[in-house]
């Protein structure tokens, strides 16, 4: 099994891995093979690994959204014990120093900010008391319009995975970290019983993390390992397609000189029934 991991790492390392997140695990199309359903589920689950998600603009917003006039970026480090969604709504329109917003915990209501919060360009606004932030940066005539709203999802994971992608033979280059690439390995057909097989699919994944100023790459890789194990263990039946999911192997690839990036290769197996 180790050779498969090594081969996968070598293939993926030829292109730098980097990343974007969408929350939720969509269902695979009903007509695809069970393997495709399993891979679809794994990709969707890994995409839910979020600490502080993106600031998602409401579809009815009228504030200028172009980077030349207004940028809205979430940040910070969420320390809450449960997933929390925050709505940030403009209650006083205007430019930097004039505009004001409210911050509402729409999950439980327990971590809403009391009163209106003034918005100053480039200065973070706290999302409650648990570490998440949102920052509005104005350029030129940039201003906020009353009633406009942004939603930020915060969750209990250590990291926010910026993109998950399936392995591509043509290359696997991502744009930011952390990022995860997944790929299928050979499958074993089980004992046939009236055209029903208990099969075992091997899935290889590799997560890439960038070393920061405060944390060593080993610490970051371990935190990502914990996140991946937690996320994939929540539904070992992979949305009802599989019987079980098991972790088989993980390894560490330390950063190469001049590139502060480390890799976490992992192998998992997924057992599922197939009727031919």
C-alpha positions in Angstrom: 0.0 0.0 0.0 2.9 2.4 0.7 4.1 2.2 -2.8 0.8 3.5 -4.1 1.0 6.5 -1.8 4.5 7.2 -2.9 3.6 7.0 -6.6 0.7 9.3 -6.0 2.8 11.9 -4.2 5.4 11.8 -7.0 2.7 12.4 -9.6 1.1 15.2 -7.7 4.4 16.9 -6.7 5.1 17.6 -10.4 2.5 20.4 -10.2 2.2 22.7 -7.2 -1.0 22.1 -5.3 -3.0 25.1 -4.2 -6.8 26.2 -3.7 -11.7 27.5 -2.6 -14.5 26.2 -0.5 -18.1 25.4 -0.8 -20.0 24.1 2.1 -22.4 21.2 1.9 -22.1 17.7 0.4 -24.2 17.5 -2.9 -25.5 14.1 -4.0 -23.9 12.5 -7.0 -26.0 12.0 -10.2 -28.1 8.8 -9.7 -26.9 7.1 -12.9 -23.1 7.0 -12.2 -21.1 4.0 -11.0 -20.8 3.5 -7.2 -17.1 4.5 -7.4 -18.1 7.9 -8.8 -20.7 8.4 -6.1 -18.1 7.6 -3.4 -15.5 10.0 -4.9 -18.2 12.7 -5.3 -19.1 12.3 -1.6 -15.5 12.3 -0.4 -14.7 15.5 -2.4 -17.9 17.2 -1.0 -17.1 16.2 2.6 -13.5 17.5 2.4 -14.9 20.8 1.0 -16.8 21.3 4.3 -13.6 21.5 6.3 -14.0 25.2 7.3 -12.8 27.3 10.2 -13.8 30.7 8.9 -15.5 30.5 5.5 -15.8 33.1 2.8 -17.9 36.2 3.2 -20.8 35.3 0.8 -22.7 38.3 -0.6 -26.5 38.1 -0.6 -27.8 37.8 -4.2 -29.8 41.1 -3.7 -26.8 43.2 -2.7 -26.4 46.5 -4.5 -23.1 47.6 -3.0 -20.3 47.7 -5.6 -18.5 44.4 -5.5 -15.7 45.0 -7.9 -12.2 44.9 -6.3 -11.6 48.4 -7.6 -14.3 49.8 -5.3 -15.0 47.4 -2.4 -13.6 44.2 -1.2 -15.1 42.1 1.6 -12.9 39.4 3.2 -13.4 37.2 6.1 -10.6 36.2 8.5 -9.5 35.5 12.0 -9.6 32.1 13.7 -12.9 30.7 15.0 -12.7 29.1 18.5 -16.4 28.2 19.0 -17.6 24.7 20.0 -20.2 24.4 17.2 -20.8 25.6 13.7 -22.1 29.1 13.6 -23.4 31.2 10.7 -23.1 35.0 11.0 -25.1 37.6 9.0 -23.5 41.0 8.6 -26.1 43.6 7.4 -25.6 47.2 6.5 -27.9 49.4 8.7 -26.2 52.8 7.9 -25.1 53.3 4.4 -22.1 55.3 3.3 -18.3 55.2 2.9 -15.6 54.3 5.4 -16.2 55.9 8.8 -19.9 56.5 8.0 -21.3 53.1 7.2 -22.4 50.7 10.0 -23.4 47.1 10.2 -25.1 44.6 12.5 -23.6 41.2 13.2 -26.1 38.5 14.0 -25.5 34.9 15.0 -28.3 33.2 12.9 -27.5 29.7 14.2 -28.3 30.1 17.9 -28.5 33.9 18.5 -26.0 33.5 21.4 -23.1 35.3 19.8 -24.7 38.3 18.1 -23.0 41.6 18.5 -25.1 44.1 20.5 -25.7 47.4 18.7 -24.4 48.8 15.4 -20.8 48.5 14.4 -19.0 51.3 12.6 -17.2 50.2 9.4 -13.7 51.7 8.7 -11.9 50.7 5.6 -9.3 47.9 6.2 -10.3 47.4 9.9 -11.7 44.0 10.9 -15.2 43.8 12.3 -15.5 41.0 14.9 -18.1 38.3 14.2 -19.2 37.9 17.7 -16.7 36.8 20.4 -15.3 33.6 19.0 -12.5 34.9 16.7 -14.0 35.3 13.2 -13.8 38.6 11.5 -15.0 40.4 8.3 -13.1 43.3 6.8 -14.5 45.9 4.3 -11.9 47.8 2.2 -13.1 50.8 0.2 -11.4 52.2 -2.9 -12.4 55.5 -4.5 -16.1 55.9 -4.5 -16.7 52.6 -2.7 -19.6 52.6 -0.2 -22.0 50.3 1.5 -25.8 50.4 0.7 -28.4 49.9 3.5 -29.9 46.5 3.5 -26.9 44.7 1.9 -25.9 41.6 3.6 -23.0 39.0 3.8 -23.0 35.6 5.5 -19.9 33.9 7.0 -20.0 30.3 8.0 -17.6 29.4 10.9 -17.0 25.8 12.0 -15.0 23.8 14.5 -12.3 22.6 12.2 -8.7 23.7 12.7 -8.3 24.7 9.0 -10.2 26.1 6.1 -9.6 24.0 3.0 -9.5 26.3 0.0 -10.0 23.7 -2.7 -10.5 20.0 -3.3 -9.9 18.6 -6.7 -9.9 15.2 -8.4 -6.6 14.0 -9.8 -6.0 15.0 -13.4 -3.4 13.3 -15.6 -2.9 16.6 -17.4 -1.7 18.4 -14.2 -2.7 19.4 -10.7 -1.8 22.9 -10.0 -3.8 24.9 -7.4 -3.5 28.5 -6.5 -3.5 28.8 -2.7 -3.1 26.7 0.4 -4.4 24.5 2.1 -5.4 22.2 -0.8 -6.4 18.6 -1.2 -6.2 16.4 -4.3 -7.9 13.0 -4.3 -7.7 10.1 -6.7 -8.9 6.5 -7.1 -6.4 3.6 -6.7 -7.1 0.0 -7.9 -10.3 -1.7 -6.7 -10.6 -5.2 -5.4 -13.7 -7.2 -6.3 -15.0 -9.3 -3.4 -16.6 -12.7 -3.4 -19.5 -13.0 -5.8 -22.8 -14.1 -4.4 -25.6 -14.1 -7.0 -23.9 -11.3 -8.9 -23.4 -9.3 -5.7 -19.9 -8.2 -4.8 -18.5 -6.7 -1.6 -15.8 -4.5 -3.2 -13.0 -2.5 -1.7 -12.0 0.8 -3.3 -8.7 2.4 -2.4 -8.7 6.2 -2.3 -5.5 8.2 -2.2 -5.5 11.8 -1.1 -2.8 14.4 -0.4 -3.2 17.6 1.5 -0.7 20.5 1.1 -0.1 23.0 3.8 2.0 26.2 3.8 4.3 26.8 6.8 3.5 30.0 8.6 5.5 32.3 10.8 4.3 30.8 14.1 3.5 27.1 13.4 5.9 24.4 12.1 4.8 22.5 9.1 4.5 19.3 11.1 2.1 20.9 13.5 0.0 22.2 10.6 0.0 18.8 8.9 -1.2 17.1 12.1 -4.0 19.7 12.5 -5.1 18.9 8.9 -4.9 15.2 9.6 -7.3 15.6 12.5 -9.7 17.6 10.3 -9.7 15.0 7.6 -10.2 12.2 10.0 -13.1 14.0 11.7 -14.8 15.0 8.5 -14.6 11.6 6.8 -15.7 9.7 10.0 -18.9 11.6 10.2 -20.5 9.5 7.5 -18.4 6.3 6.9 -21.2 5.0 4.6 -20.5 7.8 2.1 -24.0 9.0 1.8 -25.5 5.5 1.8 -23.4 4.1 -1.1 -20.8 2.3 1.1 -20.7 -0.1 4.0 -17.6 1.4 5.7 -14.6 3.8 5.4 -11.3 3.0 7.0 -8.0 4.9 7.3 -5.0 2.8 6.2 -1.9 5.0 6.0 -0.6 8.5 6.3 2.8 9.9 5.8 4.7 13.3 5.8 6.6 15.0 3.0 8.6 17.9 4.5 9.0 21.2 2.6 11.7 21.4 -0.1 14.2 24.1 0.0 12.9 27.5 -1.0 9.2 26.4 -0.9 7.7 26.4 2.6 5.1 23.7 1.8 4.6 20.3 3.3 2.4 17.3 2.1 0.2 14.9 4.0 -0.4 11.8 1.8 -3.1 9.5 3.0 -4.8 6.2 1.9 -8.2 5.1 2.8 -10.4 2.2 1.8 -14.1 2.2 1.2 -16.1 -1.1 1.2 -19.3 -1.2 -0.8 -21.7 -3.6 -2.4 -22.2 -3.9 -6.1 -24.8 -5.8 -8.0 -23.8 -6.6 -11.6 
